[in-house]
Amino acid sequence: MYSQDDWNVMQAAYDKAAATLVVKSSSDTEAKIISETVMTAFNRGNRDVNSLAALAVITAINSHPAVRGSNSEQEKRYA
């Protein structure tokens, strides 16, 4: 169970990350990624708003198809 202070920290981190990524709606894909990332990191002990927000932004950016490439398969690399 989360306390009100816990929710306030997570909400502040979400708001900061969403503003950074210009998320316009809670139905945006980025919104889901942000919320899941913030809650997961919070549950693992991270309580710093800036750290939570930064992690969520990085995760959302790295999840974007333009960053990963349009292929769903990873590029094969040989040594």
PyMOL CGO cylinders between C-alpha atoms (Angstrom):
from pymol import cmd
from pymol.cgo import CYLINDER

trace = [
    CYLINDER, 0.00, 0.00, 0.00, 1.29, 3.44, -0.90, 0.3, 1, 1, 1, 1, 1, 1,
    CYLINDER, 1.29, 3.44, -0.90, 1.08, 6.44, 1.40, 0.3, 1, 1, 1, 1, 1, 1,
    CYLINDER, 1.08, 6.44, 1.40, -0.05, 9.84, 0.15, 0.3, 1, 1, 1, 1, 1, 1,
    CYLINDER, -0.05, 9.84, 0.15, 3.59, 10.96, 0.21, 0.3, 1, 1, 1, 1, 1, 1,
    CYLINDER, 3.59, 10.96, 0.21, 4.52, 7.98, -2.00, 0.3, 1, 1, 1, 1, 1, 1,
    CYLINDER, 4.52, 7.98, -2.00, 1.82, 8.91, -4.52, 0.3, 1, 1, 1, 1, 1, 1,
    CYLINDER, 1.82, 8.91, -4.52, 3.00, 12.53, -4.46, 0.3, 1, 1, 1, 1, 1, 1,
    CYLINDER, 3.00, 12.53, -4.46, 6.57, 11.50, -5.31, 0.3, 1, 1, 1, 1, 1, 1,
    CYLINDER, 6.57, 11.50, -5.31, 5.42, 9.22, -8.14, 0.3, 1, 1, 1, 1, 1, 1,
    CYLINDER, 5.42, 9.22, -8.14, 3.03, 11.86, -9.50, 0.3, 1, 1, 1, 1, 1, 1,
    CYLINDER, 3.03, 11.86, -9.50, 5.72, 14.53, -9.44, 0.3, 1, 1, 1, 1, 1, 1,
    CYLINDER, 5.72, 14.53, -9.44, 8.12, 12.23, -11.29, 0.3, 1, 1, 1, 1, 1, 1,
    CYLINDER, 8.12, 12.23, -11.29, 5.44, 11.32, -13.84, 0.3, 1, 1, 1, 1, 1, 1,
    CYLINDER, 5.44, 11.32, -13.84, 4.54, 14.99, -14.39, 0.3, 1, 1, 1, 1, 1, 1,
    CYLINDER, 4.54, 14.99, -14.39, 8.18, 15.96, -14.88, 0.3, 1, 1, 1, 1, 1, 1,
    CYLINDER, 8.18, 15.96, -14.88, 8.83, 13.13, -17.36, 0.3, 1, 1, 1, 1, 1, 1,
    CYLINDER, 8.83, 13.13, -17.36, 5.58, 13.78, -19.24, 0.3, 1, 1, 1, 1, 1, 1,
    CYLINDER, 5.58, 13.78, -19.24, 6.41, 17.48, -19.55, 0.3, 1, 1, 1, 1, 1, 1,
    CYLINDER, 6.41, 17.48, -19.55, 9.88, 16.64, -20.85, 0.3, 1, 1, 1, 1, 1, 1,
    CYLINDER, 9.88, 16.64, -20.85, 8.45, 14.32, -23.50, 0.3, 1, 1, 1, 1, 1, 1,
    CYLINDER, 8.45, 14.32, -23.50, 5.43, 16.58, -24.21, 0.3, 1, 1, 1, 1, 1, 1,
    CYLINDER, 5.43, 16.58, -24.21, 2.94, 13.81, -23.46, 0.3, 1, 1, 1, 1, 1, 1,
    CYLINDER, 2.94, 13.81, -23.46, -0.49, 15.23, -24.23, 0.3, 1, 1, 1, 1, 1, 1,
    CYLINDER, -0.49, 15.23, -24.23, -2.74, 12.44, -23.02, 0.3, 1, 1, 1, 1, 1, 1,
    CYLINDER, -2.74, 12.44, -23.02, -2.69, 9.62, -20.50, 0.3, 1, 1, 1, 1, 1, 1,
    CYLINDER, -2.69, 9.62, -20.50, -3.56, 7.30, -23.37, 0.3, 1, 1, 1, 1, 1, 1,
    CYLINDER, -3.56, 7.30, -23.37, -0.27, 8.04, -25.17, 0.3, 1, 1, 1, 1, 1, 1,
    CYLINDER, -0.27, 8.04, -25.17, 2.13, 5.12, -25.35, 0.3, 1, 1, 1, 1, 1, 1,
    CYLINDER, 2.13, 5.12, -25.35, 4.74, 7.25, -23.63, 0.3, 1, 1, 1, 1, 1, 1,
    CYLINDER, 4.74, 7.25, -23.63, 2.36, 7.84, -20.72, 0.3, 1, 1, 1, 1, 1, 1,
    CYLINDER, 2.36, 7.84, -20.72, 2.11, 4.12, -20.08, 0.3, 1, 1, 1, 1, 1, 1,
    CYLINDER, 2.11, 4.12, -20.08, 5.87, 3.68, -20.30, 0.3, 1, 1, 1, 1, 1, 1,
    CYLINDER, 5.87, 3.68, -20.30, 6.43, 6.60, -17.93, 0.3, 1, 1, 1, 1, 1, 1,
    CYLINDER, 6.43, 6.60, -17.93, 3.97, 5.34, -15.33, 0.3, 1, 1, 1, 1, 1, 1,
    CYLINDER, 3.97, 5.34, -15.33, 5.26, 1.76, -15.43, 0.3, 1, 1, 1, 1, 1, 1,
    CYLINDER, 5.26, 1.76, -15.43, 8.88, 2.89, -15.21, 0.3, 1, 1, 1, 1, 1, 1,
    CYLINDER, 8.88, 2.89, -15.21, 8.24, 5.29, -12.33, 0.3, 1, 1, 1, 1, 1, 1,
    CYLINDER, 8.24, 5.29, -12.33, 6.30, 2.71, -10.33, 0.3, 1, 1, 1, 1, 1, 1,
    CYLINDER, 6.30, 2.71, -10.33, 8.81, -0.07, -10.95, 0.3, 1, 1, 1, 1, 1, 1,
    CYLINDER, 8.81, -0.07, -10.95, 11.76, 2.08, -9.93, 0.3, 1, 1, 1, 1, 1, 1,
    CYLINDER, 11.76, 2.08, -9.93, 9.85, 3.39, -6.91, 0.3, 1, 1, 1, 1, 1, 1,
    CYLINDER, 9.85, 3.39, -6.91, 9.02, -0.16, -5.84, 0.3, 1, 1, 1, 1, 1, 1,
    CYLINDER, 9.02, -0.16, -5.84, 12.73, -0.99, -6.07, 0.3, 1, 1, 1, 1, 1, 1,
    CYLINDER, 12.73, -0.99, -6.07, 13.54, 1.79, -3.63, 0.3, 1, 1, 1, 1, 1, 1,
    CYLINDER, 13.54, 1.79, -3.63, 14.16, 4.89, -5.75, 0.3, 1, 1, 1, 1, 1, 1,
    CYLINDER, 14.16, 4.89, -5.75, 12.50, 7.84, -4.04, 0.3, 1, 1, 1, 1, 1, 1,
    CYLINDER, 12.50, 7.84, -4.04, 14.17, 10.73, -5.89, 0.3, 1, 1, 1, 1, 1, 1,
    CYLINDER, 14.17, 10.73, -5.89, 11.76, 12.63, -8.16, 0.3, 1, 1, 1, 1, 1, 1,
    CYLINDER, 11.76, 12.63, -8.16, 14.46, 13.75, -10.59, 0.3, 1, 1, 1, 1, 1, 1,
    CYLINDER, 14.46, 13.75, -10.59, 16.00, 10.30, -10.82, 0.3, 1, 1, 1, 1, 1, 1,
    CYLINDER, 16.00, 10.30, -10.82, 12.61, 8.65, -11.38, 0.3, 1, 1, 1, 1, 1, 1,
    CYLINDER, 12.61, 8.65, -11.38, 11.70, 11.19, -14.06, 0.3, 1, 1, 1, 1, 1, 1,
    CYLINDER, 11.70, 11.19, -14.06, 15.04, 10.86, -15.84, 0.3, 1, 1, 1, 1, 1, 1,
    CYLINDER, 15.04, 10.86, -15.84, 14.82, 7.08, -15.87, 0.3, 1, 1, 1, 1, 1, 1,
    CYLINDER, 14.82, 7.08, -15.87, 11.29, 7.26, -17.27, 0.3, 1, 1, 1, 1, 1, 1,
    CYLINDER, 11.29, 7.26, -17.27, 12.35, 9.68, -20.02, 0.3, 1, 1, 1, 1, 1, 1,
    CYLINDER, 12.35, 9.68, -20.02, 15.30, 7.52, -21.02, 0.3, 1, 1, 1, 1, 1, 1,
    CYLINDER, 15.30, 7.52, -21.02, 13.14, 4.39, -21.03, 0.3, 1, 1, 1, 1, 1, 1,
    CYLINDER, 13.14, 4.39, -21.03, 10.44, 6.05, -23.14, 0.3, 1, 1, 1, 1, 1, 1,
    CYLINDER, 10.44, 6.05, -23.14, 12.96, 7.39, -25.65, 0.3, 1, 1, 1, 1, 1, 1,
    CYLINDER, 12.96, 7.39, -25.65, 14.69, 4.03, -25.95, 0.3, 1, 1, 1, 1, 1, 1,
    CYLINDER, 14.69, 4.03, -25.95, 11.31, 2.32, -26.43, 0.3, 1, 1, 1, 1, 1, 1,
    CYLINDER, 11.31, 2.32, -26.43, 10.42, 4.52, -29.38, 0.3, 1, 1, 1, 1, 1, 1,
    CYLINDER, 10.42, 4.52, -29.38, 10.48, 2.71, -32.76, 0.3, 1, 1, 1, 1, 1, 1,
    CYLINDER, 10.48, 2.71, -32.76, 12.61, 5.45, -34.32, 0.3, 1, 1, 1, 1, 1, 1,
    CYLINDER, 12.61, 5.45, -34.32, 15.32, 4.74, -31.75, 0.3, 1, 1, 1, 1, 1, 1,
    CYLINDER, 15.32, 4.74, -31.75, 15.11, 0.96, -31.97, 0.3, 1, 1, 1, 1, 1, 1,
    CYLINDER, 15.11, 0.96, -31.97, 14.64, 0.91, -35.73, 0.3, 1, 1, 1, 1, 1, 1,
    CYLINDER, 14.64, 0.91, -35.73, 11.57, -0.31, -37.54, 0.3, 1, 1, 1, 1, 1, 1,
    CYLINDER, 11.57, -0.31, -37.54, 12.66, -3.95, -37.62, 0.3, 1, 1, 1, 1, 1, 1,
    CYLINDER, 12.66, -3.95, -37.62, 11.22, -5.98, -34.80, 0.3, 1, 1, 1, 1, 1, 1,
    CYLINDER, 11.22, -5.98, -34.80, 14.17, -8.36, -34.93, 0.3, 1, 1, 1, 1, 1, 1,
    CYLINDER, 14.17, -8.36, -34.93, 17.52, -7.37, -33.52, 0.3, 1, 1, 1, 1, 1, 1,
    CYLINDER, 17.52, -7.37, -33.52, 20.32, -6.96, -36.00, 0.3, 1, 1, 1, 1, 1, 1,
    CYLINDER, 20.32, -6.96, -36.00, 22.54, -10.02, -35.99, 0.3, 1, 1, 1, 1, 1, 1,
    CYLINDER, 22.54, -10.02, -35.99, 26.16, -9.28, -35.23, 0.3, 1, 1, 1, 1, 1, 1,
    CYLINDER, 26.16, -9.28, -35.23, 29.02, -11.65, -35.65, 0.3, 1, 1, 1, 1, 1, 1,
    CYLINDER, 29.02, -11.65, -35.65, 32.38, -11.47, -33.95, 0.3, 1, 1, 1, 1, 1, 1,
]
cmd.load_cgo(trace, "trace")
